[in-house]
Amino acid sequence: MIINLILFFILLSKILTTSNISLAGSQWVCDLKKIGFATNAYSKYNSINELMLYTFSSKSAFYIKDRILVENKNAQTETAELLFVGKYVLEGNNLSMTFNDVIFKKKHSDDVINNDQLLYKGFSIDYKIERKGNFLYFYSANNSEVFNHICWMH
């Protein structure tokens, strides 16, 4: 009886700590703002704001529509628009995303920005994710603050 009780509590704790998140068929809006650039290539910019729509179209495929708004030091803005296409694997709250293609709908006039986006082709990112209500939290598995973000259900 005591062993059964112990096994019950072990199983219950695994159920409570393991998140059963499903992303298939869901869409999430993410709004990221980057400021305070450390490199010379970005020193002419005040901010870069990305509005992304993550669409998990199946249990293994995703695409991201990304609209980038770049503001220079003169407060002038310019946009770029992209589509990222890839595959993902979700196990519990571990999400691995591989970007298979980067398609420009509208390029930025600065090739530095365009080339940085092209670096995602073939790139993989591992996340820990957590869903709370209509919010989805992405935590970079390698503790890189650059990739952490919060999204809300679309």
C-alpha positions as a Markdown table, in Angstrom:
| # | Residue | x | y | z |
|---|---|---|---|---|
| 1 | Met | 0.0 | 0.0 | 0.0 |
| 2 | Ile | 2.8 | 2.4 | 0.9 |
| 3 | Ile | 4.7 | 1.5 | -2.3 |
| 4 | Asn | 1.5 | 2.1 | -4.3 |
| 5 | Leu | 1.1 | 5.5 | -2.7 |
| 6 | Ile | 4.7 | 6.4 | -3.4 |
| 7 | Leu | 4.4 | 5.3 | -7.0 |
| 8 | Phe | 1.1 | 7.3 | -7.3 |
| 9 | Phe | 2.9 | 10.5 | -6.0 |
| 10 | Ile | 5.8 | 10.0 | -8.4 |
| 11 | Leu | 3.5 | 9.6 | -11.3 |
| 12 | Leu | 1.4 | 12.6 | -10.2 |
| 13 | Ser | 4.5 | 14.8 | -9.9 |
| 14 | Lys | 5.6 | 13.7 | -13.5 |
| 15 | Ile | 2.2 | 14.6 | -14.9 |
| 16 | Leu | 2.2 | 18.0 | -13.1 |
| 17 | Thr | 5.7 | 18.9 | -14.2 |
| 18 | Thr | 5.4 | 17.7 | -17.7 |
| 19 | Ser | 3.7 | 20.1 | -20.0 |
| 20 | Asn | 1.4 | 18.7 | -22.6 |
| 21 | Ile | 1.6 | 21.6 | -25.0 |
| 22 | Ser | 0.3 | 21.1 | -28.5 |
| 23 | Leu | 1.3 | 23.7 | -31.2 |
| 24 | Ala | -0.3 | 22.1 | -34.3 |
| 25 | Gly | -2.9 | 24.4 | -35.8 |
| 26 | Ser | -2.0 | 27.4 | -33.6 |
| 27 | Gln | -0.8 | 30.9 | -34.4 |
| 28 | Trp | 1.1 | 33.2 | -32.1 |
| 29 | Val | 2.0 | 36.9 | -32.5 |
| 30 | Cys | 5.4 | 38.0 | -31.2 |
| 31 | Asp | 6.6 | 41.6 | -31.0 |
| 32 | Leu | 10.3 | 42.0 | -30.4 |
| 33 | Lys | 12.2 | 45.3 | -30.0 |
| 34 | Lys | 15.9 | 45.5 | -30.2 |
| 35 | Ile | 17.8 | 48.6 | -29.0 |
| 36 | Gly | 21.3 | 49.5 | -27.9 |
| 37 | Phe | 23.4 | 47.9 | -30.5 |
| 38 | Ala | 27.0 | 46.9 | -29.8 |
| 39 | Thr | 28.4 | 46.5 | -33.3 |
| 40 | Asn | 29.4 | 49.2 | -35.7 |
| 41 | Ala | 27.2 | 47.7 | -38.5 |
| 42 | Tyr | 24.1 | 48.6 | -36.4 |
| 43 | Ser | 25.4 | 51.8 | -34.8 |
| 44 | Lys | 23.4 | 53.9 | -37.3 |
| 45 | Tyr | 20.1 | 52.5 | -36.0 |
| 46 | Asn | 18.0 | 53.5 | -32.9 |
| 47 | Ser | 15.9 | 50.3 | -32.9 |
| 48 | Ile | 14.7 | 47.3 | -34.8 |
| 49 | Asn | 11.2 | 46.1 | -34.2 |
| 50 | Glu | 10.0 | 42.7 | -35.4 |
| 51 | Leu | 6.4 | 41.7 | -35.5 |
| 52 | Met | 6.2 | 38.0 | -36.2 |
| 53 | Leu | 3.3 | 35.7 | -36.8 |
| 54 | Tyr | 4.3 | 32.1 | -35.9 |
| 55 | Thr | 2.1 | 29.5 | -37.6 |
| 56 | Phe | 2.4 | 25.9 | -36.6 |
| 57 | Ser | 0.6 | 24.4 | -39.6 |
| 58 | Ser | 1.0 | 20.7 | -38.5 |
| 59 | Lys | 2.7 | 18.6 | -35.9 |
| 60 | Ser | 6.1 | 19.2 | -37.5 |
| 61 | Ala | 5.9 | 22.2 | -39.9 |
| 62 | Phe | 6.0 | 25.9 | -39.1 |
| 63 | Tyr | 6.3 | 29.2 | -40.9 |
| 64 | Ile | 6.9 | 32.7 | -39.6 |
| 65 | Lys | 5.8 | 35.9 | -41.3 |
| 66 | Asp | 8.2 | 38.6 | -40.1 |
| 67 | Arg | 7.8 | 42.3 | -40.6 |
| 68 | Ile | 10.8 | 44.3 | -39.5 |
| 69 | Leu | 10.7 | 48.0 | -38.8 |
| 70 | Val | 14.1 | 49.6 | -38.7 |
| 71 | Glu | 14.5 | 53.2 | -37.3 |
| 72 | Asn | 17.7 | 55.0 | -38.0 |
| 73 | Lys | 19.3 | 57.8 | -35.9 |
| 74 | Asn | 17.3 | 60.4 | -37.8 |
| 75 | Ala | 14.0 | 58.8 | -36.8 |
| 76 | Gln | 13.4 | 57.6 | -40.3 |
| 77 | Thr | 11.9 | 54.1 | -40.7 |
| 78 | Glu | 12.2 | 51.4 | -43.3 |
| 79 | Thr | 10.6 | 48.0 | -43.4 |
| 80 | Ala | 11.6 | 44.5 | -44.5 |
| 81 | Glu | 9.2 | 41.5 | -44.8 |
| 82 | Leu | 10.2 | 37.9 | -44.7 |
| 83 | Leu | 8.9 | 34.4 | -44.5 |
| 84 | Phe | 10.7 | 31.7 | -42.6 |
| 85 | Val | 9.8 | 28.1 | -43.3 |
| 86 | Gly | 10.9 | 25.1 | -41.3 |
| 87 | Lys | 10.3 | 22.0 | -39.2 |
| 88 | Tyr | 9.9 | 21.6 | -35.5 |
| 89 | Val | 10.0 | 18.8 | -32.9 |
| 90 | Leu | 8.1 | 19.3 | -29.7 |
| 91 | Glu | 8.7 | 16.9 | -26.8 |
| 92 | Gly | 7.0 | 18.0 | -23.6 |
| 93 | Asn | 8.1 | 21.6 | -23.2 |
| 94 | Asn | 11.3 | 21.1 | -25.3 |
| 95 | Leu | 10.9 | 22.7 | -28.8 |
| 96 | Ser | 13.5 | 22.4 | -31.5 |
| 97 | Met | 13.0 | 24.6 | -34.6 |
| 98 | Thr | 15.0 | 24.2 | -37.8 |
| 99 | Phe | 14.7 | 27.0 | -40.4 |
| 100 | Asn | 14.8 | 25.4 | -43.8 |
| 101 | Asp | 14.2 | 28.5 | -45.9 |
| 102 | Val | 14.2 | 32.3 | -45.7 |
| 103 | Ile | 12.1 | 34.1 | -48.3 |
| 104 | Phe | 12.2 | 37.9 | -48.7 |
| 105 | Lys | 8.9 | 39.5 | -49.6 |
| 106 | Lys | 10.6 | 42.9 | -49.3 |
| 107 | Lys | 14.3 | 43.5 | -48.7 |
| 108 | His | 15.8 | 46.3 | -46.6 |
| 109 | Ser | 18.1 | 48.7 | -48.3 |
| 110 | Asp | 20.9 | 47.7 | -45.9 |
| 111 | Asp | 22.4 | 44.4 | -46.9 |
| 112 | Val | 23.7 | 43.9 | -43.3 |
| 113 | Ile | 20.1 | 43.5 | -42.1 |
| 114 | Asn | 19.2 | 41.3 | -45.1 |
| 115 | Asn | 22.3 | 39.1 | -44.6 |
| 116 | Asp | 21.6 | 38.7 | -40.9 |
| 117 | Gln | 18.2 | 37.3 | -41.7 |
| 118 | Leu | 19.6 | 34.9 | -44.3 |
| 119 | Leu | 21.8 | 33.4 | -41.6 |
| 120 | Tyr | 18.7 | 31.7 | -40.2 |
| 121 | Lys | 18.6 | 29.3 | -43.3 |
| 122 | Gly | 19.7 | 25.9 | -41.9 |
| 123 | Phe | 19.8 | 27.3 | -38.4 |
| 124 | Ser | 18.3 | 25.4 | -35.4 |
| 125 | Ile | 17.1 | 26.9 | -32.1 |
| 126 | Asp | 16.2 | 24.9 | -29.1 |
| 127 | Tyr | 13.7 | 26.3 | -26.7 |
| 128 | Lys | 12.0 | 25.5 | -23.4 |
| 129 | Ile | 8.4 | 26.7 | -23.9 |
| 130 | Glu | 5.6 | 27.3 | -21.4 |
| 131 | Arg | 2.0 | 28.2 | -22.2 |
| 132 | Lys | -0.1 | 30.2 | -19.7 |
| 133 | Gly | -3.5 | 31.0 | -21.0 |
| 134 | Asn | -3.2 | 32.9 | -24.3 |
| 135 | Phe | 0.6 | 33.5 | -23.8 |
| 136 | Leu | 3.4 | 31.3 | -25.1 |
| 137 | Tyr | 6.9 | 31.8 | -23.5 |
| 138 | Phe | 10.0 | 30.9 | -25.4 |
| 139 | Tyr | 13.2 | 30.4 | -23.3 |
| 140 | Ser | 16.4 | 29.7 | -25.2 |
| 141 | Ala | 17.7 | 26.3 | -24.1 |
| 142 | Asn | 21.3 | 27.6 | -24.3 |
| 143 | Asn | 20.6 | 30.6 | -22.1 |
| 144 | Ser | 21.0 | 33.1 | -24.9 |
| 145 | Glu | 18.8 | 36.1 | -24.0 |
| 146 | Val | 18.7 | 37.1 | -27.7 |
| 147 | Phe | 16.2 | 34.4 | -28.5 |
| 148 | Asn | 13.9 | 34.7 | -25.5 |
| 149 | His | 10.5 | 36.1 | -26.2 |
| 150 | Ile | 6.8 | 36.1 | -25.3 |
| 151 | Cys | 4.0 | 35.6 | -27.8 |
| 152 | Trp | 0.2 | 35.8 | -27.5 |
| 153 | Met | -2.4 | 33.7 | -29.3 |
| 154 | His | -3.7 | 35.1 | -32.6 |
